[in-house]
Amino acid sequence: MTENPEFTYYHPITVRFADLDAQEHVNNAVFLTYLESARLGYYEKAGIWHPDRGMQSGMVVAHIDIDYHAPIRFGQALRVGLRLIRMGGKSFTLGFLIESLPEHIPMASGTSVMVTYDSVAEKSIPIPADWREKITRFEEMNGER
């Protein structure tokens, strides 16, 4: 599988029949679900989220930009590439590309701004220092841990 040096994490996607719309291609809203699955995989691989422990601090999506390049059909092999674009005080931005395999045809691309969030106080919080360190290390090591 050819790796794109622009991305530090890749997440495989299986297109389900339930993902399809009346035109028999993946509904535009489902692309966001694919992105959510990839983000969770990125967080787990970077070491800031563990499925058995949940999140010690939460994150919310503040903004998503998505460009749709081509329709996705049932049975098509896909992957989502992710990388850190920017890390601020309370938010970070991930760039993403959904592409077909093995052809590497771009299906969708964009950015996702994530804000660290205290759900009890219902307000944004600074990115935890250990998260900042783990994400930075993960990116510097090009996705290797």
DSSP file (Angstrom, degrees, kcal/mol; ACC not computed):
  #  RESIDUE AA STRUCTURE BP1 BP2  ACC     N-H-->O    O-->H-N    N-H-->O    O-->H-N    TCO  KAPPA ALPHA  PHI   PSI    X-CA   Y-CA   Z-CA
    1    1 A M              0   0    0      0, 0.0     2,-0.3     0, 0.0   100,-0.0   0.000 360.0 360.0 360.0 124.8    0.0    0.0    0.0
    2    2 A T        -     0   0    0    100,-0.2     2,-0.4     1,-0.0   102,-0.0  -0.542 360.0-146.7 -72.3 128.2    1.5    3.3   -1.0
    3    3 A E        -     0   0    0     -2,-0.3    -1,-0.0     2,-0.0     7,-0.0  -0.796   5.6-137.4 -97.9 139.4    1.8    5.7    1.9
    4    4 A N    >   -     0   0    0     -2,-0.4     3,-2.2     1,-0.1    -2,-0.0  -0.856   9.2-145.1 -92.9 120.1    1.3    9.5    1.3
    5    5 A P  T 3  S+     0   0    0      0, 0.0    -1,-0.1     0, 0.0   137,-0.0   0.628  94.5  72.0 -63.8  -9.9    4.0   11.3    3.4
    6    6 A E  T 3  S+     0   0    0     77,-0.0     2,-0.4     2,-0.0    -3,-0.0   0.693  93.9  62.1 -75.6 -17.4    1.5   14.1    4.0
    7    7 A F    <   -     0   0    0     -3,-2.2    76,-0.2     1,-0.1     3,-0.1  -0.891  55.3-169.4-117.4 140.5   -0.5   11.8    6.4
    8    8 A T  S    S+     0   0    0     74,-1.9     2,-0.4    -2,-0.4    75,-0.2   0.569  76.8  38.1-100.0 -11.7    0.6   10.3    9.7
    9    9 A Y  E     -A   82   0A   0     73,-1.6    73,-2.5     2,-0.0     2,-0.4  -1.000  60.0-166.0-143.3 140.4   -2.4    8.0   10.2
   10   10 A Y  E     -A   81   0A   0     -2,-0.4    71,-0.2    71,-0.2    -7,-0.0  -0.989   4.4-166.9-126.3 136.1   -4.5    5.8    7.8
   11   11 A H  E     -A   80   0A   0     69,-2.2    69,-2.5    -2,-0.4     2,-0.1  -0.981  18.2-133.0-124.5 122.6   -7.8    4.3    8.8
   12   12 A P  E     -A   79   0A   0      0, 0.0     2,-0.4     0, 0.0    67,-0.3  -0.466  20.5-156.6 -73.9 146.4   -9.5    1.6    6.6
   13   13 A I  E     -A   78   0A   0     65,-2.0    65,-1.2    -2,-0.1     2,-0.6  -0.980   8.6-156.1-125.5 134.8  -13.2    2.0    5.8
   14   14 A T  E     -A   77   0A   0     -2,-0.4     2,-0.5    63,-0.1    63,-0.1  -0.954  21.5-134.2-107.0 121.3  -15.7   -0.7    4.9
   15   15 A V        -     0   0    0     61,-0.6    60,-0.4    -2,-0.6     2,-0.2  -0.637  22.6-154.0 -77.2 122.4  -18.6    0.7    2.9
   16   16 A R    >   -     0   0    0     -2,-0.5     3,-1.5     1,-0.1     4,-0.3  -0.647  24.4-121.4 -94.3 153.9  -21.9   -0.7    4.4
   17   17 A F  G >  S+     0   0    0      1,-0.3     3,-1.7    -2,-0.2    -1,-0.1   0.871 114.5  62.1 -58.3 -36.5  -25.1   -1.1    2.4
   18   18 A A  G 3  S+     0   0    0      1,-0.3    -1,-0.3     8,-0.0    -3,-0.0   0.661  91.6  67.3 -65.1 -15.9  -26.7    1.2    5.0
   19   19 A D  G <  S+     0   0    0     -3,-1.5     8,-2.6     7,-0.1    -1,-0.3   0.619  84.1  97.9 -77.6 -12.8  -24.3    4.0    4.0
   20   20 A L  B <   -F   26   0B   0     -3,-1.7     6,-0.2    -4,-0.3     2,-0.2  -0.399  58.1-153.6 -83.4 152.6  -26.0    4.3    0.5
   21   21 A D    >   -     0   0    0      4,-2.3     3,-2.2    -2,-0.1    -1,-0.1  -0.418  45.8 -76.5-108.4-170.4  -28.6    6.8   -0.6
   22   22 A A  T 3  S+     0   0    0      1,-0.3    -2,-0.0    -2,-0.2     5,-0.0   0.732 130.3  58.6 -63.7 -22.9  -31.2    6.5   -3.3
   23   23 A Q  T 3  S-     0   0    0      2,-0.2    -1,-0.3     1,-0.0     3,-0.1   0.376 116.4-115.6 -86.3   4.9  -28.6    7.1   -6.0
   24   24 A E  S <  S+     0   0    0     -3,-2.2    50,-0.5     1,-0.3     2,-0.3   0.771  82.0 103.7  64.2  30.5  -26.8    4.0   -4.7
   25   25 A H  B    S-G   73   0C   0     48,-0.2    -4,-2.3    -6,-0.1    -1,-0.3  -0.904  86.5 -72.5-129.6 167.5  -23.7    5.9   -3.6
   26   26 A V  B     -F   20   0B   0     46,-2.9    46,-0.3    -2,-0.3    -6,-0.2  -0.346  54.8-114.0 -62.4 128.8  -22.5    6.8   -0.1
   27   27 A N    >>  -     0   0    0     -8,-2.6     3,-1.2     1,-0.1     4,-0.8  -0.327  22.1-119.3 -61.9 142.7  -24.6    9.6    1.3
   28   28 A N  H >> S+     0   0    0      1,-0.3     3,-0.7     2,-0.2     4,-0.5   0.835 112.4  56.7 -55.5 -35.9  -22.7   12.8    1.8
   29   29 A A  H >> S+     0   0    0      1,-0.2     3,-0.9     2,-0.2     4,-0.8   0.797  96.5  64.0 -68.1 -27.4  -23.4   12.8    5.6
   30   30 A V  H <> S+     0   0    0     -3,-1.2     4,-2.2     1,-0.2     3,-0.3   0.785  87.4  70.1 -68.7 -26.6  -21.8    9.4    6.0
   31   31 A F  H <X S+     0   0    0     -4,-0.8     4,-2.1    -3,-0.7    -1,-0.2   0.880  96.6  53.7 -55.1 -36.9  -18.5   10.8    4.9
   32   32 A L  H <X S+     0   0    0     -3,-0.9     4,-2.2    -4,-0.5    -1,-0.2   0.841 105.2  52.7 -68.5 -32.9  -18.5   12.6    8.3
   33   33 A T  H  X S+     0   0    0     -4,-0.8     4,-2.3    -3,-0.3    -2,-0.2   0.895 107.9  51.2 -67.3 -40.2  -19.0    9.2   10.0
   34   34 A Y  H  X S+     0   0    0     -4,-2.2     4,-2.0     1,-0.2    -2,-0.2   0.913 110.7  49.3 -60.7 -41.9  -16.0    7.8    8.2
   35   35 A L  H  X S+     0   0    0     -4,-2.1     4,-2.6     2,-0.2    -2,-0.2   0.896 108.2  53.3 -64.8 -40.3  -14.0   10.8    9.4
   36   36 A E  H  X S+     0   0    0     -4,-2.2     4,-2.2     2,-0.2    -2,-0.2   0.920 108.5  49.8 -61.2 -43.9  -15.2   10.3   13.0
   37   37 A S  H  X S+     0   0    0     -4,-2.3     4,-1.9     1,-0.2    -1,-0.2   0.908 111.7  48.9 -60.7 -42.1  -14.0    6.7   12.9
   38   38 A A  H  X S+     0   0    0     -4,-2.0     4,-2.6     2,-0.2    -2,-0.2   0.898 108.3  53.3 -65.9 -40.8  -10.6    7.8   11.5
   39   39 A R  H  X S+     0   0    0     -4,-2.6     4,-3.0     1,-0.2     5,-0.2   0.924 108.3  50.1 -61.0 -43.6  -10.3   10.5   14.2
   40   40 A L  H  X S+     0   0    0     -4,-2.2     4,-2.4     1,-0.2    -1,-0.2   0.906 111.0  49.3 -61.9 -40.1  -10.9    7.9   17.0
   41   41 A G  H  X S+     0   0    0     -4,-1.9     4,-2.6     2,-0.2    -1,-0.2   0.905 111.3  49.7 -63.0 -41.2   -8.3    5.6   15.4
   42   42 A Y  H  X S+     0   0    0     -4,-2.6     4,-2.7     2,-0.2    -2,-0.2   0.936 111.1  49.1 -61.2 -47.7   -5.8    8.5   15.3
   43   43 A Y  H  X>S+     0   0    0     -4,-3.0     5,-2.4     1,-0.2     6,-1.0   0.907 113.2  47.1 -60.5 -42.3   -6.5    9.4   18.9
   44   44 A E  H ><5S+     0   0    0     -4,-2.4     3,-0.5     4,-0.2    -1,-0.2   0.937 113.8  46.7 -64.9 -47.1   -6.0    5.9   20.0
   45   45 A K  H 3<5S+     0   0    0     -4,-2.6    -2,-0.2     1,-0.2    -1,-0.2   0.863 111.8  51.3 -64.5 -36.5   -2.8    5.4   18.0
   46   46 A A  H 3<5S-     0   0    0     -4,-2.7    -1,-0.2    -5,-0.2    -2,-0.2   0.679 116.5-117.2 -74.5 -16.9   -1.4    8.8   19.3
   47   47 A G  T <<5S+     0   0    0     -4,-1.0    -3,-0.2    -3,-0.5    -2,-0.1   0.647  85.9 108.9  93.4  16.1   -2.2    7.6   22.8
   48   48 A I  S   <S+     0   0    0     -5,-2.4     2,-0.3     1,-0.2     8,-0.3   0.484  78.2  40.5-103.0  -2.4   -4.8   10.2   23.9
   49   49 A W        -     0   0    0     -6,-1.0    -2,-0.3    -5,-0.1    -1,-0.2  -0.990  57.1-172.6-146.3 136.4   -7.8    7.9   23.9
   50   50 A H  B >>  -H   54   0D   0      4,-0.7     3,-1.8    -2,-0.3     4,-1.8  -0.993  22.3-141.8-127.9 122.4   -8.3    4.3   25.0
   51   51 A P  T 34 S+     0   0    0      0, 0.0    -1,-0.1     0, 0.0     4,-0.1   0.801 101.4  52.9 -56.0 -31.5  -11.6    2.6   24.3
   52   52 A D  T 34 S+     0   0    0      1,-0.2    -3,-0.0     2,-0.1     0, 0.0   0.662 118.2  34.9 -80.0 -14.6  -11.7    0.8   27.6
   53   53 A R  T <4 S-     0   0    0     -3,-1.8    -1,-0.2     1,-0.2     2,-0.0   0.554  96.0-143.5-113.1 -12.2  -11.2    4.0   29.6
   54   54 A G  B  <  -H   50   0D   0     -4,-1.8    -4,-0.7     2,-0.0     2,-0.4  -0.233  46.9 -41.9  72.4-172.3  -13.1    6.6   27.6
   55   55 A M        -     0   0    0      1,-0.1     3,-0.1    -6,-0.1    -6,-0.1  -0.766  38.1-154.8 -93.7 133.9  -11.8   10.2   27.3
   56   56 A Q  S    S+     0   0    0     -2,-0.4     2,-0.3    -8,-0.3    -1,-0.1   0.822  92.6  17.4 -74.0 -29.9  -10.4   11.8   30.4
   57   57 A S  S    S-     0   0    0     -3,-0.1    -1,-0.2    61,-0.1    61,-0.1  -0.948  91.4-122.2-131.2 154.7  -11.3   15.1   28.7
   58   58 A G  E     -B  117   0A   0     59,-1.5    59,-2.6    -2,-0.3     2,-0.3  -0.443  13.9-152.8 -96.5 170.4  -13.7   15.6   25.9
   59   59 A M  E     -B  116   0A   0     57,-0.3     2,-0.3    -2,-0.1    57,-0.2  -0.986   6.6-164.8-136.8 147.7  -13.4   17.0   22.4
   60   60 A V  E     -B  115   0A   0     55,-2.4    55,-2.8    -2,-0.3     2,-0.5  -0.955  28.6-110.7-129.0 152.3  -16.0   18.5   20.2
   61   61 A V  E     +B  114   0A   0     -2,-0.3    53,-0.2    53,-0.2     3,-0.1  -0.718  33.1 175.9 -79.8 124.0  -16.0   19.3   16.5
   62   62 A A  E     -     0   0A   0     51,-3.1     2,-0.3    -2,-0.5    -1,-0.2   0.752  65.6  -3.0 -97.2 -31.6  -16.0   23.1   16.1
   63   63 A H  E     -B  113   0A   0     50,-1.2    50,-3.3     2,-0.0     2,-0.4  -0.963  55.1-168.3-162.8 139.7  -15.7   23.2   12.3
   64   64 A I  E     -B  112   0A   0     -2,-0.3     2,-0.5    48,-0.2    48,-0.2  -0.998   2.0-168.7-133.9 132.8  -15.5   20.8    9.3
   65   65 A D  E     +B  111   0A   0     46,-2.5    46,-1.4    -2,-0.4     2,-0.4  -0.978  15.9 177.9-112.1 130.9  -14.6   21.7    5.7
   66   66 A I  E     -B  110   0A   0     -2,-0.5     2,-0.5    44,-0.2    44,-0.2  -0.991  17.6-163.8-139.2 131.0  -15.2   18.9    3.2
   67   67 A D  E     -B  109   0A   0     42,-3.3    42,-1.9    -2,-0.4     2,-0.6  -0.960  16.9-144.7-109.1 125.3  -14.8   18.8   -0.5
   68   68 A Y  E     +B  108   0A   0     -2,-0.5    40,-0.3    40,-0.2    39,-0.1  -0.810  23.5 171.8 -91.8 121.7  -16.5   15.9   -2.3
   69   69 A H        -     0   0    0     38,-2.9    39,-0.2    -2,-0.6    -1,-0.2   0.790  61.2  -2.7-100.8 -34.4  -14.4   14.8   -5.2
   70   70 A A  S    S-     0   0    0     37,-1.7    -1,-0.3    35,-0.1     2,-0.1  -0.992  75.6 -95.6-157.5 152.1  -16.1   11.5   -6.4
   71   71 A P        -     0   0    0      0, 0.0     2,-0.5     0, 0.0   -44,-0.1  -0.445  32.8-138.5 -71.8 147.2  -19.0    9.3   -5.4
   72   72 A I        -     0   0    0    -46,-0.3   -46,-2.9    -2,-0.1     2,-0.3  -0.900  19.8-157.8-105.6 134.8  -18.3    6.2   -3.3
   73   73 A R  B >   -G   25   0C   0     -2,-0.5     3,-1.9   -48,-0.2   -48,-0.2  -0.727  30.3 -80.8-112.6 160.3  -20.1    3.0   -4.2
   74   74 A F  T 3  S+     0   0    0    -50,-0.5     3,-0.1    -2,-0.3    -1,-0.1  -0.306 115.1  20.6 -58.1 136.6  -20.9   -0.1   -2.3
   75   75 A G  T 3  S+     0   0    0    -60,-0.4    -1,-0.3     1,-0.3     2,-0.3   0.351  86.9 139.2  86.6  -5.8  -18.0   -2.5   -2.0
   76   76 A Q    <   -     0   0    0     -3,-1.9   -61,-0.6     1,-0.1     2,-0.4  -0.538  53.3-127.2 -73.9 134.3  -15.3    0.1   -2.8
   77   77 A A  E     +AC  14 101A   0     24,-0.5    24,-2.4    -2,-0.3     2,-0.3  -0.679  38.9 173.5 -81.8 134.0  -12.2   -0.2   -0.6
   78   78 A L  E     -AC  13 100A   0    -65,-1.2   -65,-2.0    -2,-0.4     2,-0.3  -0.888  21.2-168.9-135.8 162.6  -11.3    3.1    1.1
   79   79 A R  E     -AC  12  99A   0     20,-1.8    20,-2.6    -2,-0.3     2,-0.5  -0.976  16.9-138.4-148.2 154.9   -9.0    4.6    3.7
   80   80 A V  E     -AC  11  98A   0    -69,-2.5   -69,-2.2    -2,-0.3     2,-0.4  -0.965  15.0-155.8-113.1 123.3   -8.9    7.9    5.5
   81   81 A G  E     -AC  10  97A   0     16,-2.9    16,-1.7    -2,-0.5     2,-0.3  -0.823  15.0-173.9 -95.6 137.4   -5.6    9.7    5.9
   82   82 A L  E     +AC   9  96A   0    -73,-2.5   -74,-1.9    -2,-0.4   -73,-1.6  -0.955  10.0 166.4-130.4 149.8   -5.2   12.2    8.8
   83   83 A R  E     - C   0  95A   0     12,-1.6    12,-2.7    -2,-0.3     2,-0.4  -0.978  39.7-102.8-156.0 153.8   -2.5   14.6    9.8
   84   84 A L  E     + C   0  94A   0     -2,-0.3    10,-0.2    10,-0.2     3,-0.1  -0.639  33.7 173.0 -76.8 129.9   -2.1   17.5   12.2
   85   85 A I  E     -     0   0A   0      8,-3.3     2,-0.3    -2,-0.4     9,-0.2   0.765  66.5  -1.0-101.7 -40.7   -2.1   20.8   10.5
   86   86 A R  E     - C   0  93A   0      7,-1.4     7,-2.8     2,-0.0     2,-0.5  -0.995  52.3-158.9-154.0 142.3   -2.2   23.2   13.4
   87   87 A M  E     + C   0  92A   0     -2,-0.3     5,-0.2     5,-0.2     2,-0.1  -0.983  20.9 172.8-126.2 121.8   -2.2   23.0   17.2
   88   88 A G        -     0   0    0      3,-3.4    39,-0.1    -2,-0.5    -2,-0.0  -0.112  49.6 -80.5-104.3-156.0   -3.5   26.0   19.2
   89   89 A G  S    S+     0   0    0      1,-0.1    38,-2.7    37,-0.1     3,-0.1   0.884 122.8   6.4 -79.3 -41.4   -4.2   26.6   22.8
   90   90 A K  S    S+     0   0    0     36,-0.3    26,-2.3     1,-0.1     2,-0.3   0.382 129.1  41.7-122.3  -1.1   -7.6   25.0   23.0
   91   91 A S  E     - D   0 115A   0     24,-0.2    -3,-3.4    36,-0.1     2,-0.3  -0.953  54.1-161.1-144.5 161.4   -8.0   23.5   19.5
   92   92 A F  E     -CD  87 114A   0     22,-2.3    22,-3.1    -2,-0.3     2,-0.5  -0.986  16.0-135.8-142.1 154.3   -6.2   21.6   16.8
   93   93 A T  E     -CD  86 113A   0     -7,-2.8    -8,-3.3    -2,-0.3    -7,-1.4  -0.932  13.1-162.4-115.2 129.5   -6.9   21.1   13.1
   94   94 A L  E     -CD  84 112A   0     18,-2.7    18,-2.4    -2,-0.5     2,-0.3  -0.916   8.6-147.9-108.4 134.7   -6.6   17.8   11.3
   95   95 A G  E     -CD  83 111A   0    -12,-2.7   -12,-1.6    -2,-0.4     2,-0.3  -0.763  23.6-172.1 -92.8 147.6   -6.3   17.6    7.5
   96   96 A F  E     -CD  82 110A   0     14,-2.5    14,-1.9    -2,-0.3     2,-0.3  -0.971  20.9-167.6-142.6 157.4   -7.9   14.5    5.9
   97   97 A L  E     -CD  81 109A   0    -16,-1.7   -16,-2.9    -2,-0.3     2,-0.6  -0.961   9.5-157.2-142.6 124.1   -8.2   12.7    2.6
   98   98 A I  E     +CD  80 108A   0     10,-3.2     9,-3.6    -2,-0.3    10,-1.7  -0.913  29.3 173.8 -97.8 122.9  -10.7    9.9    1.9
   99   99 A E  E     -CD  79 106A   0    -20,-2.6   -20,-1.8    -2,-0.6     2,-0.2  -0.934  31.0-113.6-134.6 155.4   -9.3    7.8   -1.0
  100  100 A S  E  >  -C   78   0A   0      5,-2.3     4,-1.9    -2,-0.3     5,-0.3  -0.492  43.3-101.6 -81.3 154.2  -10.1    4.7   -2.9
  101  101 A L  E  4 S+C   77   0A   0    -24,-2.4   -24,-0.5     2,-0.2     0, 0.0  -0.968  90.1   4.1-124.3 144.2   -7.8    1.7   -2.8
  102  102 A P  T  4 S+     0   0    0      0, 0.0    -1,-0.2     0, 0.0  -100,-0.2  -0.986 131.0  52.1 -88.9   3.3   -5.8    0.4   -4.5
  103  103 A E  T  4 S-     0   0    0      2,-0.1    -2,-0.2     1,-0.1    -3,-0.0   0.727  88.9-138.8 -73.9 -22.9   -6.1    3.3   -7.0
  104  104 A H     <  +     0   0    0     -4,-1.9    -3,-0.2     1,-0.2    -1,-0.1   0.878  39.1 166.8  62.2  40.1   -5.6    6.2   -4.4
  105  105 A I        -     0   0    0     -5,-0.3    -5,-2.3     1,-0.0    -1,-0.2  -0.761  40.2-117.5 -85.0 125.1   -8.3    8.2   -6.1
  106  106 A P  E     + D   0  99A   0      0, 0.0    -7,-0.3     0, 0.0     3,-0.1  -0.457  36.9 172.1 -64.2 127.2   -9.3   11.2   -3.9
  107  107 A M  E     -     0   0A   0     -9,-3.6   -38,-2.9     1,-0.5   -37,-1.7   0.727  68.0 -11.2-103.6 -35.0  -13.0   10.8   -2.9
  108  108 A A  E     -BD  68  98A   0    -10,-1.7   -10,-3.2   -40,-0.3    -1,-0.5  -0.970  61.9-178.5-161.3 153.4  -13.2   13.7   -0.4
  109  109 A S  E     +BD  67  97A   0    -42,-1.9   -42,-3.3    -2,-0.3     2,-0.3  -0.969  21.8 107.5-150.5 163.8  -10.7   16.0    1.5
  110  110 A G  E     -BD  66  96A   0    -14,-1.9   -14,-2.5    -2,-0.3     2,-0.3  -0.996  51.8 -72.7 163.5-157.9  -10.8   18.8    4.0
  111  111 A T  E     -BD  65  95A   0    -46,-1.4   -46,-2.5    -2,-0.3     2,-0.4  -0.944  21.5-156.3-135.9 155.7  -10.1   19.8    7.5
  112  112 A S  E     -BD  64  94A   0    -18,-2.4   -18,-2.7    -2,-0.3     2,-0.6  -0.985   9.4-152.1-134.7 122.0  -11.6   19.2   11.0
  113  113 A V  E     -BD  63  93A   0    -50,-3.3   -51,-3.1    -2,-0.4   -50,-1.2  -0.857  15.0-165.3 -97.6 121.4  -11.2   21.6   13.9
  114  114 A M  E     -BD  61  92A   0    -22,-3.1   -22,-2.3    -2,-0.6     2,-0.5  -0.895   2.8-160.6-109.9 134.4  -11.4   19.9   17.2
  115  115 A V  E     -BD  60  91A   0    -55,-2.8   -55,-2.4    -2,-0.4     2,-0.3  -0.951  21.1-124.9-116.0 130.4  -11.8   21.8   20.5
  116  116 A T  E     -B   59   0A   0    -26,-2.3     9,-2.2    -2,-0.5     2,-0.4  -0.573  40.1-169.1 -73.1 138.5  -10.9   20.3   23.9
  117  117 A Y  E     -BE  58 124A   0    -59,-2.6   -59,-1.5     7,-0.3     2,-0.8  -0.987  31.6-143.2-143.5 135.2  -14.0   20.6   26.0
  118  118 A D  E  >> - E   0 123A   0      5,-3.0     5,-1.5    -2,-0.4     4,-1.5  -0.883  17.4-167.0 -96.1 107.9  -15.1   20.2   29.6
  119  119 A S  T  45S+     0   0    0     -2,-0.8    -1,-0.1     2,-0.2     5,-0.1   0.734  84.4  53.6 -73.6 -21.1  -18.6   18.7   29.3
  120  120 A V  T  45S+     0   0    0      1,-0.2    -1,-0.2     3,-0.1    -2,-0.0   0.942 119.3  32.5 -74.3 -49.4  -19.5   19.4   33.0
  121  121 A A  T  45S-     0   0    0      2,-0.2    -2,-0.2     1,-0.0    -1,-0.2   0.611 103.8-135.3 -80.8 -12.2  -18.6   23.1   32.8
  122  122 A E  T  <5 +     0   0    0     -4,-1.5     2,-0.3     1,-0.2    -3,-0.2   0.933  65.1 105.0  55.2  51.8  -19.8   23.2   29.2
  123  123 A K  E   <S-E  118   0A   0     -5,-1.5    -5,-3.0     0, 0.0    -1,-0.2  -0.989  75.3 -92.5-153.4 159.7  -16.8   25.2   28.0
  124  124 A S  E     -E  117   0A   0     -2,-0.3    -7,-0.3    -7,-0.2   -33,-0.1  -0.370  39.6-164.4 -71.2 152.9  -13.6   24.8   26.1
  125  125 A I        -     0   0    0     -9,-2.2    -9,-0.3   -35,-0.3   -68,-0.0  -0.912  30.5 -84.5-133.2 160.1  -10.4   24.0   28.0
  126  126 A P        -     0   0    0      0, 0.0   -36,-0.3     0, 0.0   -37,-0.1  -0.331  56.7 -93.4 -61.2 148.2   -6.7   24.2   27.1
  127  127 A I        -     0   0    0    -38,-2.7   -36,-0.1   -39,-0.1     5,-0.1  -0.480  52.4-104.4 -60.2 125.8   -5.4   21.1   25.3
  128  128 A P     >  -     0   0    0      0, 0.0     4,-2.5     0, 0.0     3,-0.4  -0.254  24.6-124.3 -55.1 140.2   -4.0   18.9   28.1
  129  129 A A  H  > S+     0   0    0      1,-0.3     4,-2.4     2,-0.2     5,-0.2   0.862 110.7  52.0 -56.9 -39.5   -0.2   19.0   28.2
  130  130 A D  H  > S+     0   0    0      2,-0.2     4,-2.4     1,-0.2    -1,-0.3   0.870 109.7  49.7 -69.3 -33.3    0.1   15.2   27.9
  131  131 A W  H  > S+     0   0    0     -3,-0.4     4,-3.1     2,-0.2     5,-0.3   0.935 110.3  50.7 -65.2 -45.9   -2.1   15.2   24.8
  132  132 A R  H  X S+     0   0    0     -4,-2.5     4,-2.3     1,-0.2    -2,-0.2   0.924 113.4  45.7 -56.9 -45.8   -0.1   18.0   23.3
  133  133 A E  H  X S+     0   0    0     -4,-2.4     4,-2.4    -5,-0.2    -1,-0.2   0.916 114.7  46.7 -64.9 -44.9    3.1   16.0   23.9
  134  134 A K  H  X S+     0   0    0     -4,-2.4     4,-2.6     2,-0.2    -2,-0.2   0.909 114.0  46.7 -67.2 -42.8    1.7   12.7   22.6
  135  135 A I  H  X S+     0   0    0     -4,-3.1     4,-2.5     2,-0.2     5,-0.2   0.931 113.6  48.9 -65.1 -44.5    0.2   14.3   19.4
  136  136 A T  H  X S+     0   0    0     -4,-2.3     4,-2.6    -5,-0.3    -2,-0.2   0.923 113.8  46.1 -61.1 -45.1    3.4   16.2   18.7
  137  137 A R  H  X S+     0   0    0     -4,-2.4     4,-2.1     2,-0.2    -2,-0.2   0.920 111.6  52.1 -63.3 -44.5    5.5   13.0   19.2
  138  138 A F  H  <>S+     0   0    0     -4,-2.6     5,-3.0     1,-0.2     6,-0.4   0.913 113.2  44.5 -58.5 -45.0    3.1   11.0   17.1
  139  139 A E  H ><5S+     0   0    0     -4,-2.5     3,-1.7     3,-0.2    -1,-0.2   0.907 111.5  52.3 -67.1 -42.5    3.4   13.5   14.2
  140  140 A E  H 3<5S+     0   0    0     -4,-2.6    -1,-0.2     1,-0.3    -2,-0.2   0.832 109.9  49.5 -63.6 -31.5    7.1   13.8   14.5
  141  141 A M  T ><5S-     0   0    0     -4,-2.1     3,-1.4    -5,-0.2    -1,-0.3   0.255 116.4-117.4 -91.2  12.8    7.5   10.1   14.3
  142  142 A N  T < 5S-     0   0    0     -3,-1.7    -3,-0.2     1,-0.3    -2,-0.1   0.872  76.1 -45.1  53.7  43.4    5.2   10.0   11.2
  143  143 A G  T 3 <S+     0   0    0     -5,-3.0     2,-0.3     1,-0.3    -1,-0.3   0.432 107.9 126.3  86.5  -0.1    2.6    7.9   12.9
  144  144 A E    <         0   0    0     -3,-1.4    -1,-0.3    -6,-0.4    -3,-0.2  -0.733 360.0 360.0 -92.7 140.4    4.9    5.4   14.5
  145  145 A R              0   0    0     -2,-0.3    -1,-0.1    -3,-0.1    -3,-0.0   0.338 360.0 360.0-124.4 360.0    4.8    4.7   18.2
